[in-house]
Amino acid sequence: MVSLEGNTYEHALKFLFKTSNNKAKYAALLTIMDLCHALRAECLRALSNSQLVLSRLKGEYEAVDVTIVAYLSKLKEKSQRFKNFEIEHGLRSENQQGDALLKLASSSLNGHPKST
Protein backbone atom coordinates (compact mmCIF):
# COMPACT_ATOMS: atom_id res chain seq x y z
CA MET A 1 0.00 0.00 0.00
CA VAL A 2 1.19 3.50 -0.78
CA SER A 3 -0.33 6.56 0.89
CA LEU A 4 -0.91 9.86 -0.88
CA GLU A 5 2.13 11.14 1.00
CA GLY A 6 4.23 8.37 -0.53
CA ASN A 7 4.50 6.19 2.60
CA THR A 8 4.74 2.51 1.72
CA TYR A 9 3.15 -0.22 3.83
CA GLU A 10 4.06 -3.79 2.94
CA HIS A 11 2.18 -6.85 4.15
CA ALA A 12 2.45 -10.49 3.25
CA LEU A 13 -0.46 -12.83 3.85
CA LYS A 14 -0.16 -16.51 4.54
CA PHE A 15 -3.36 -18.48 4.39
CA LEU A 16 -3.60 -21.37 6.81
CA PHE A 17 -6.13 -23.09 4.57
CA LYS A 18 -6.10 -24.36 1.02
CA THR A 19 -7.60 -21.99 -1.49
CA SER A 20 -7.51 -21.22 -5.18
CA ASN A 21 -5.45 -18.39 -6.60
CA ASN A 22 -8.53 -16.29 -7.39
CA LYS A 23 -10.09 -16.83 -3.96
CA ALA A 24 -6.79 -15.78 -2.40
CA LYS A 25 -6.96 -12.54 -4.41
CA TYR A 26 -10.42 -11.77 -3.02
CA ALA A 27 -9.28 -12.54 0.54
CA ALA A 28 -6.20 -10.34 0.09
CA LEU A 29 -8.30 -7.45 -1.21
CA LEU A 30 -10.64 -7.75 1.78
CA THR A 31 -7.64 -7.64 4.11
CA ILE A 32 -6.23 -4.57 2.35
CA MET A 33 -9.61 -2.86 2.62
CA ASP A 34 -9.70 -3.59 6.36
CA LEU A 35 -6.16 -2.24 6.81
CA CYS A 36 -6.91 0.93 4.86
CA HIS A 37 -10.10 1.46 6.83
CA ALA A 38 -8.20 0.98 10.11
CA LEU A 39 -5.70 3.60 8.91
CA ARG A 40 -8.67 5.94 8.31
CA ALA A 41 -8.18 6.08 4.56
CA GLU A 42 -11.05 7.83 2.84
CA CYS A 43 -10.21 6.75 -0.71
CA LEU A 44 -8.81 3.49 -2.00
CA ARG A 45 -7.44 2.68 -5.44
CA ALA A 46 -6.56 -0.99 -5.78
CA LEU A 47 -4.78 -2.80 -8.59
CA SER A 48 -5.37 -6.41 -9.59
CA ASN A 49 -3.67 -8.48 -12.24
CA SER A 50 -6.76 -10.70 -12.54
CA GLN A 51 -9.15 -9.70 -15.30
CA LEU A 52 -11.63 -12.28 -13.97
CA VAL A 53 -11.66 -10.71 -10.50
CA LEU A 54 -12.09 -7.24 -12.00
CA SER A 55 -14.88 -8.32 -14.32
CA ARG A 56 -16.80 -9.95 -11.48
CA LEU A 57 -16.41 -6.90 -9.24
CA LYS A 58 -17.66 -4.63 -12.02
CA GLY A 59 -20.63 -6.93 -12.64
CA GLU A 60 -19.49 -7.85 -16.15
CA TYR A 61 -19.21 -11.55 -15.25
CA GLU A 62 -21.52 -13.42 -12.95
CA ALA A 63 -20.10 -15.57 -10.17
CA VAL A 64 -21.75 -18.92 -9.48
CA ASP A 65 -19.36 -20.37 -6.88
CA VAL A 66 -20.89 -19.82 -3.43
CA THR A 67 -17.57 -18.71 -1.92
CA ILE A 68 -16.88 -16.21 -4.71
CA VAL A 69 -20.41 -14.80 -4.38
CA ALA A 70 -19.79 -14.32 -0.63
CA TYR A 71 -16.44 -12.62 -1.32
CA LEU A 72 -18.07 -10.27 -3.84
CA SER A 73 -20.80 -9.39 -1.37
CA LYS A 74 -18.23 -8.57 1.33
CA LEU A 75 -16.15 -6.52 -1.11
CA LYS A 76 -19.15 -4.44 -2.17
CA GLU A 77 -20.13 -3.95 1.47
CA LYS A 78 -16.62 -2.87 2.52
CA SER A 79 -16.18 -0.60 -0.50
CA GLN A 80 -18.98 1.56 0.97
CA ARG A 81 -16.63 2.51 3.83
CA PHE A 82 -14.65 4.71 1.44
CA LYS A 83 -15.69 8.00 -0.13
CA ASN A 84 -14.11 6.68 -3.33
CA PHE A 85 -13.18 3.09 -4.16
CA GLU A 86 -11.61 2.11 -7.47
CA ILE A 87 -10.12 -1.12 -8.69
CA GLU A 88 -8.12 -1.24 -11.88
CA HIS A 89 -6.11 -3.71 -13.90
CA GLY A 90 -2.42 -3.69 -13.12
CA LEU A 91 0.22 -5.99 -14.52
CA ARG A 92 2.21 -8.07 -12.05
CA SER A 93 5.40 -6.91 -13.75
CA GLU A 94 4.48 -3.31 -12.83
CA ASN A 95 4.32 -4.17 -9.12
CA GLN A 96 7.84 -5.26 -8.22
CA GLN A 97 7.27 -5.19 -4.45
CA GLY A 98 4.08 -7.24 -4.69
CA ASP A 99 5.74 -9.65 -7.10
CA ALA A 100 8.65 -10.15 -4.69
CA LEU A 101 6.23 -10.90 -1.83
CA LEU A 102 4.31 -13.30 -4.06
CA LYS A 103 7.51 -15.17 -4.97
CA LEU A 104 8.46 -15.37 -1.29
CA ALA A 105 5.06 -16.77 -0.37
CA SER A 106 5.12 -19.22 -3.28
CA SER A 107 8.55 -20.50 -2.33
CA SER A 108 7.55 -21.55 1.18
CA LEU A 109 6.06 -24.90 2.00
CA ASN A 110 4.77 -25.53 5.52
CA GLY A 111 6.74 -22.53 6.72
CA HIS A 112 10.03 -23.81 5.32
CA PRO A 113 11.65 -22.50 2.14
CA LYS A 114 11.81 -24.93 -0.75
CA SER A 115 15.26 -25.97 -1.81
CA THR A 116 16.16 -24.82 -5.29
C-alpha positions as CSV (number, residue, x, y, z in Angstrom):
1,M,0.0,0.0,0.0
2,V,1.2,3.5,-0.8
3,S,-0.3,6.6,0.9
4,L,-0.9,9.9,-0.9
5,E,2.1,11.1,1.0
6,G,4.2,8.4,-0.5
7,N,4.5,6.2,2.6
8,T,4.7,2.5,1.7
9,Y,3.2,-0.2,3.8
10,E,4.1,-3.8,2.9
11,H,2.2,-6.8,4.1
12,A,2.4,-10.5,3.3
13,L,-0.5,-12.8,3.8
14,K,-0.2,-16.5,4.5
15,F,-3.4,-18.5,4.4
16,L,-3.6,-21.4,6.8
17,F,-6.1,-23.1,4.6
18,K,-6.1,-24.4,1.0
19,T,-7.6,-22.0,-1.5
20,S,-7.5,-21.2,-5.2
21,N,-5.5,-18.4,-6.6
22,N,-8.5,-16.3,-7.4
23,K,-10.1,-16.8,-4.0
24,A,-6.8,-15.8,-2.4
25,K,-7.0,-12.5,-4.4
26,Y,-10.4,-11.8,-3.0
27,A,-9.3,-12.5,0.5
28,A,-6.2,-10.3,0.1
29,L,-8.3,-7.5,-1.2
30,L,-10.6,-7.7,1.8
31,T,-7.6,-7.6,4.1
32,I,-6.2,-4.6,2.3
33,M,-9.6,-2.9,2.6
34,D,-9.7,-3.6,6.4
35,L,-6.2,-2.2,6.8
36,C,-6.9,0.9,4.9
37,H,-10.1,1.5,6.8
38,A,-8.2,1.0,10.1
39,L,-5.7,3.6,8.9
40,R,-8.7,5.9,8.3
41,A,-8.2,6.1,4.6
42,E,-11.1,7.8,2.8
43,C,-10.2,6.8,-0.7
44,L,-8.8,3.5,-2.0
45,R,-7.4,2.7,-5.4
46,A,-6.6,-1.0,-5.8
47,L,-4.8,-2.8,-8.6
48,S,-5.4,-6.4,-9.6
49,N,-3.7,-8.5,-12.2
50,S,-6.8,-10.7,-12.5
51,Q,-9.1,-9.7,-15.3
52,L,-11.6,-12.3,-14.0
53,V,-11.7,-10.7,-10.5
54,L,-12.1,-7.2,-12.0
55,S,-14.9,-8.3,-14.3
56,R,-16.8,-10.0,-11.5
57,L,-16.4,-6.9,-9.2
58,K,-17.7,-4.6,-12.0
59,G,-20.6,-6.9,-12.6
60,E,-19.5,-7.9,-16.2
61,Y,-19.2,-11.6,-15.2
62,E,-21.5,-13.4,-12.9
63,A,-20.1,-15.6,-10.2
64,V,-21.8,-18.9,-9.5
65,D,-19.4,-20.4,-6.9
66,V,-20.9,-19.8,-3.4
67,T,-17.6,-18.7,-1.9
68,I,-16.9,-16.2,-4.7
69,V,-20.4,-14.8,-4.4
70,A,-19.8,-14.3,-0.6
71,Y,-16.4,-12.6,-1.3
72,L,-18.1,-10.3,-3.8
73,S,-20.8,-9.4,-1.4
74,K,-18.2,-8.6,1.3
75,L,-16.1,-6.5,-1.1
76,K,-19.1,-4.4,-2.2
77,E,-20.1,-4.0,1.5
78,K,-16.6,-2.9,2.5
79,S,-16.2,-0.6,-0.5
80,Q,-19.0,1.6,1.0
81,R,-16.6,2.5,3.8
82,F,-14.7,4.7,1.4
83,K,-15.7,8.0,-0.1
84,N,-14.1,6.7,-3.3
85,F,-13.2,3.1,-4.2
86,E,-11.6,2.1,-7.5
87,I,-10.1,-1.1,-8.7
88,E,-8.1,-1.2,-11.9
89,H,-6.1,-3.7,-13.9
90,G,-2.4,-3.7,-13.1
91,L,0.2,-6.0,-14.5
92,R,2.2,-8.1,-12.0
93,S,5.4,-6.9,-13.8
94,E,4.5,-3.3,-12.8
95,N,4.3,-4.2,-9.1
96,Q,7.8,-5.3,-8.2
97,Q,7.3,-5.2,-4.5
98,G,4.1,-7.2,-4.7
99,D,5.7,-9.7,-7.1
100,A,8.7,-10.2,-4.7
101,L,6.2,-10.9,-1.8
102,L,4.3,-13.3,-4.1
103,K,7.5,-15.2,-5.0
104,L,8.5,-15.4,-1.3
105,A,5.1,-16.8,-0.4
106,S,5.1,-19.2,-3.3
107,S,8.5,-20.5,-2.3
108,S,7.6,-21.5,1.2
109,L,6.1,-24.9,2.0
110,N,4.8,-25.5,5.5
111,G,6.7,-22.5,6.7
112,H,10.0,-23.8,5.3
113,P,11.6,-22.5,2.1
114,K,11.8,-24.9,-0.8
115,S,15.3,-26.0,-1.8
116,T,16.2,-24.8,-5.3
